[in-house]
Amino acid sequence: MSLLNKGDHDAFTEIYDRYAELLYRHAHKVLGDTEACNDVVQDVFLMIWNRRNSLEITDSLSAYLYKTVRNKVLDYISHQQVAERYADTIRDFVNQGAWITEDYIREKELLTIIESEKAKLSPRVRQVYELNRELDLSYKQIGQQLNISEKTVKKQVHNALRIIRLKIGSLLSLSFFF
């Protein structure tokens, strides 16, 4: 250790040659992933080399290395769990966002169809429909405003809805085939 503290490369190589395989097997018992174990062992030895000047090991070197590998393995597992939760969150967001976007597009298409069909209605029927469906006026209020009977208002709203529903229904049934 004193040679390593002085930056002796041969001392580092000796420590690596003695412990690398043992530490790899120790990590592999928990992780079972070759690449992850290699990364953990490399990180441990890189940390030792980088801290060689200030490294003070109070326990035996092997105990220190095993503890360090254990801690790195736990860090790796923790990082993997965070990464999986993050990936799940992103997947959920993308999936939900896709549905929201799809619903938004369908809603826009539906509104376009309704507006198109509404434009084809006679001016009086369209006016009655808009007063009822868009301004939320009752049949009685519309009749009073337009000086027509409540029964006429009801019939015109019913006719307008029937025309629009027929068009929407035929388009929806066609969309299931595409």
C-alpha positions as a Markdown table, in Angstrom:
| # | Residue | x | y | z |
|---|---|---|---|---|
| 1 | Met | 0.0 | 0.0 | 0.0 |
| 2 | Ser | 2.8 | 2.4 | 0.7 |
| 3 | Leu | 4.2 | 1.8 | -2.8 |
| 4 | Leu | 0.7 | 2.4 | -4.2 |
| 5 | Asn | 0.4 | 5.7 | -2.2 |
| 6 | Lys | 3.7 | 6.8 | -3.9 |
| 7 | Gly | 2.2 | 6.1 | -7.3 |
| 8 | Asp | 4.0 | 2.9 | -8.1 |
| 9 | His | 2.4 | 1.4 | -11.1 |
| 10 | Asp | 3.8 | -2.0 | -10.5 |
| 11 | Ala | 2.2 | -2.1 | -7.0 |
| 12 | Phe | -1.2 | -1.2 | -8.6 |
| 13 | Thr | -0.7 | -3.9 | -11.2 |
| 14 | Glu | 0.0 | -6.5 | -8.4 |
| 15 | Ile | -3.1 | -5.5 | -6.5 |
| 16 | Tyr | -5.2 | -5.7 | -9.7 |
| 17 | Asp | -3.7 | -9.1 | -10.7 |
| 18 | Arg | -4.4 | -10.5 | -7.2 |
| 19 | Tyr | -8.0 | -9.2 | -6.7 |
| 20 | Ala | -9.7 | -8.4 | -10.0 |
| 21 | Glu | -11.0 | -11.9 | -10.6 |
| 22 | Leu | -12.1 | -12.4 | -7.0 |
| 23 | Leu | -13.9 | -9.1 | -7.0 |
| 24 | Tyr | -15.5 | -9.9 | -10.3 |
| 25 | Arg | -16.9 | -13.2 | -8.9 |
| 26 | His | -18.1 | -11.3 | -5.8 |
| 27 | Ala | -20.0 | -8.8 | -7.9 |
| 28 | His | -21.3 | -11.5 | -10.3 |
| 29 | Lys | -23.0 | -13.4 | -7.4 |
| 30 | Val | -25.3 | -10.4 | -7.0 |
| 31 | Leu | -25.5 | -8.9 | -10.4 |
| 32 | Gly | -25.2 | -11.9 | -12.7 |
| 33 | Asp | -24.3 | -9.5 | -15.6 |
| 34 | Thr | -20.9 | -9.8 | -17.1 |
| 35 | Glu | -20.6 | -6.3 | -18.4 |
| 36 | Ala | -22.0 | -4.7 | -15.2 |
| 37 | Cys | -19.5 | -6.7 | -13.1 |
| 38 | Asn | -16.6 | -5.7 | -15.3 |
| 39 | Asp | -17.8 | -2.1 | -15.0 |
| 40 | Val | -18.0 | -2.3 | -11.2 |
| 41 | Val | -14.5 | -3.9 | -10.9 |
| 42 | Gln | -13.0 | -1.3 | -13.3 |
| 43 | Asp | -14.7 | 1.5 | -11.3 |
| 44 | Val | -13.2 | 0.2 | -8.1 |
| 45 | Phe | -9.7 | 0.0 | -9.5 |
| 46 | Leu | -10.0 | 3.3 | -11.2 |
| 47 | Met | -11.1 | 4.9 | -7.9 |
| 48 | Ile | -8.1 | 3.3 | -6.1 |
| 49 | Trp | -5.7 | 4.6 | -8.7 |
| 50 | Asn | -7.2 | 8.1 | -8.7 |
| 51 | Arg | -7.1 | 8.2 | -4.9 |
| 52 | Arg | -3.7 | 6.5 | -4.5 |
| 53 | Asn | -2.0 | 9.5 | -2.9 |
| 54 | Ser | -4.6 | 10.0 | -0.2 |
| 55 | Leu | -5.9 | 6.5 | 0.2 |
| 56 | Glu | -5.7 | 5.3 | 3.8 |
| 57 | Ile | -7.0 | 1.7 | 4.4 |
| 58 | Thr | -7.5 | 0.9 | 8.0 |
| 59 | Asp | -8.8 | -2.7 | 7.4 |
| 60 | Ser | -7.0 | -5.2 | 5.3 |
| 61 | Leu | -6.8 | -4.5 | 1.6 |
| 62 | Ser | -9.0 | -7.4 | 0.7 |
| 63 | Ala | -11.7 | -6.3 | 3.2 |
| 64 | Tyr | -11.6 | -2.8 | 1.8 |
| 65 | Leu | -11.9 | -4.0 | -1.8 |
| 66 | Tyr | -14.8 | -6.3 | -1.0 |
| 67 | Lys | -16.7 | -3.5 | 0.8 |
| 68 | Thr | -16.0 | -1.1 | -2.1 |
| 69 | Val | -17.3 | -3.7 | -4.6 |
| 70 | Arg | -20.4 | -4.3 | -2.5 |
| 71 | Asn | -21.1 | -0.6 | -2.3 |
| 72 | Lys | -20.5 | -0.2 | -6.1 |
| 73 | Val | -22.9 | -3.1 | -6.7 |
| 74 | Leu | -25.5 | -1.5 | -4.5 |
| 75 | Asp | -25.0 | 1.8 | -6.3 |
| 76 | Tyr | -25.4 | 0.0 | -9.7 |
| 77 | Ile | -28.6 | -1.7 | -8.6 |
| 78 | Ser | -30.0 | 1.6 | -7.2 |
| 79 | His | -29.1 | 3.3 | -10.5 |
| 80 | Gln | -30.8 | 0.6 | -12.5 |
| 81 | Gln | -34.0 | 0.9 | -10.5 |
| 82 | Val | -34.1 | 4.7 | -11.0 |
| 83 | Ala | -33.4 | 4.2 | -14.7 |
| 84 | Glu | -36.2 | 1.7 | -15.0 |
| 85 | Arg | -38.7 | 4.0 | -13.2 |
| 86 | Tyr | -37.6 | 6.8 | -15.4 |
| 87 | Ala | -38.0 | 4.7 | -18.5 |
| 88 | Asp | -41.4 | 3.5 | -17.3 |
| 89 | Thr | -42.5 | 7.1 | -16.7 |
| 90 | Ile | -41.3 | 8.1 | -20.2 |
| 91 | Arg | -43.1 | 5.2 | -21.7 |
| 92 | Asp | -46.3 | 6.0 | -19.8 |
| 93 | Phe | -46.0 | 9.7 | -20.9 |
| 94 | Val | -45.5 | 8.7 | -24.5 |
| 95 | Asn | -48.3 | 6.2 | -24.5 |
| 96 | Gln | -50.7 | 8.6 | -22.7 |
| 97 | Gly | -49.5 | 11.5 | -24.9 |
| 98 | Ala | -50.2 | 9.5 | -28.0 |
| 99 | Trp | -53.8 | 8.8 | -26.9 |
| 100 | Ile | -54.3 | 12.4 | -25.9 |
| 101 | Thr | -53.0 | 13.5 | -29.3 |
| 102 | Glu | -55.1 | 10.9 | -31.1 |
| 103 | Asp | -58.2 | 12.0 | -29.1 |
| 104 | Tyr | -57.5 | 15.6 | -29.8 |
| 105 | Ile | -57.2 | 14.9 | -33.6 |
| 106 | Arg | -60.5 | 12.9 | -33.5 |
| 107 | Glu | -62.2 | 15.7 | -31.6 |
| 108 | Lys | -61.0 | 18.2 | -34.1 |
| 109 | Glu | -62.2 | 16.0 | -37.0 |
| 110 | Leu | -65.5 | 15.5 | -35.4 |
| 111 | Leu | -66.0 | 19.3 | -34.8 |
| 112 | Thr | -65.0 | 19.9 | -38.4 |
| 113 | Ile | -67.7 | 17.4 | -39.6 |
| 114 | Ile | -70.3 | 19.0 | -37.3 |
| 115 | Glu | -69.4 | 22.5 | -38.6 |
| 116 | Ser | -69.6 | 21.3 | -42.2 |
| 117 | Glu | -73.0 | 19.6 | -41.7 |
| 118 | Lys | -74.2 | 22.6 | -39.7 |
| 119 | Ala | -73.3 | 24.9 | -42.6 |
| 120 | Lys | -75.5 | 22.7 | -45.0 |
| 121 | Leu | -78.6 | 23.2 | -42.8 |
| 122 | Ser | -81.1 | 25.9 | -43.8 |
| 123 | Pro | -80.4 | 29.2 | -42.2 |
| 124 | Arg | -83.4 | 29.0 | -39.8 |
| 125 | Val | -82.7 | 25.4 | -38.7 |
| 126 | Arg | -79.0 | 26.3 | -38.2 |
| 127 | Gln | -80.0 | 29.3 | -36.1 |
| 128 | Val | -82.3 | 27.2 | -33.9 |
| 129 | Tyr | -79.7 | 24.5 | -33.6 |
| 130 | Glu | -77.0 | 27.0 | -32.6 |
| 131 | Leu | -79.2 | 28.7 | -30.1 |
| 132 | Asn | -80.1 | 25.4 | -28.5 |
| 133 | Arg | -76.8 | 23.5 | -28.6 |
| 134 | Glu | -74.2 | 26.3 | -28.5 |
| 135 | Leu | -75.9 | 28.9 | -26.4 |
| 136 | Asp | -77.8 | 26.4 | -24.3 |
| 137 | Leu | -81.2 | 28.1 | -24.7 |
| 138 | Ser | -84.4 | 26.1 | -24.0 |
| 139 | Tyr | -87.0 | 25.4 | -26.7 |
| 140 | Lys | -89.3 | 27.9 | -25.0 |
| 141 | Gln | -86.6 | 30.7 | -24.9 |
| 142 | Ile | -85.7 | 30.1 | -28.6 |
| 143 | Gly | -89.4 | 30.2 | -29.5 |
| 144 | Gln | -89.9 | 33.5 | -27.7 |
| 145 | Gln | -86.8 | 35.0 | -29.3 |
| 146 | Leu | -87.7 | 33.9 | -32.9 |
| 147 | Asn | -91.5 | 34.2 | -32.5 |
| 148 | Ile | -92.1 | 30.6 | -33.4 |
| 149 | Ser | -93.8 | 27.8 | -31.4 |
| 150 | Glu | -91.9 | 25.7 | -29.0 |
| 151 | Lys | -93.0 | 22.6 | -30.9 |
| 152 | Thr | -91.4 | 24.0 | -34.1 |
| 153 | Val | -88.2 | 24.7 | -32.3 |
| 154 | Lys | -88.2 | 21.1 | -31.0 |
| 155 | Lys | -88.8 | 19.7 | -34.5 |
| 156 | Gln | -86.1 | 21.8 | -36.1 |
| 157 | Val | -83.5 | 20.9 | -33.4 |
| 158 | His | -84.5 | 17.2 | -33.8 |
| 159 | Asn | -84.1 | 17.4 | -37.6 |
| 160 | Ala | -80.7 | 19.1 | -37.3 |
| 161 | Leu | -79.5 | 16.5 | -34.9 |
| 162 | Arg | -80.8 | 13.7 | -37.1 |
| 163 | Ile | -78.9 | 15.0 | -40.1 |
| 164 | Ile | -75.6 | 15.6 | -38.2 |
| 165 | Arg | -75.8 | 12.2 | -36.5 |
| 166 | Leu | -76.4 | 10.4 | -39.7 |
| 167 | Lys | -73.3 | 12.0 | -41.3 |
| 168 | Ile | -71.2 | 11.4 | -38.1 |
| 169 | Gly | -72.4 | 7.8 | -37.9 |
| 170 | Ser | -71.6 | 7.0 | -41.5 |
| 171 | Leu | -68.1 | 8.5 | -41.2 |
| 172 | Leu | -67.4 | 6.7 | -37.9 |
| 173 | Ser | -68.4 | 3.3 | -39.4 |
| 174 | Leu | -66.1 | 4.0 | -42.4 |
| 175 | Ser | -63.2 | 4.8 | -40.1 |
| 176 | Phe | -63.3 | 1.4 | -38.5 |
| 177 | Phe | -62.3 | -0.2 | -41.8 |
| 178 | Phe | -59.1 | 1.9 | -42.2 |
